[in-house]
Amino acid sequence: MASVDECRQAMHELAARLDDNAEAGKKIDLDRTLAARITDLQVAFHCRLTGGRLVDITDGDDPKAKIALITNSDDLVAMIAGREDITRLLAARRISIRANPFDLLKLRKLL
């Protein structure tokens, strides 16, 4: 099981990776709150996804988040590190993403 610090670091790595692709992300009109809920650690992080970037990553849940990523700590860290494919995790129901269907289509372009 990954630690809370490893999950927090993974979220910041994802933000850095999206920053590197910020030009592509600017083409995607998506400005939403996002909550990453880590089930095995009973923790969450929330941030804002805007202009193809993750900004303001903060500890704690946002129950009103428009996009919710729900997974366990190991799968979150492995997915962000590139050791696991998000499509495979979704198919195996090891990760779930709750969002408006149109937002999911836009998110797919970022990933």
Buried (B, 14 or more C-beta within 10 A) or exposed (E): EBEBEBBBBBBBBBBEEBEEEEEEBEEBEBEBBBBBBBBBBEBBBBBBBBBBBBEEBEEEBBEEBBBBBBBBBBBBBBBBEEEBEBEEBEEEEBBEBBBEEEBEEBBEEBE
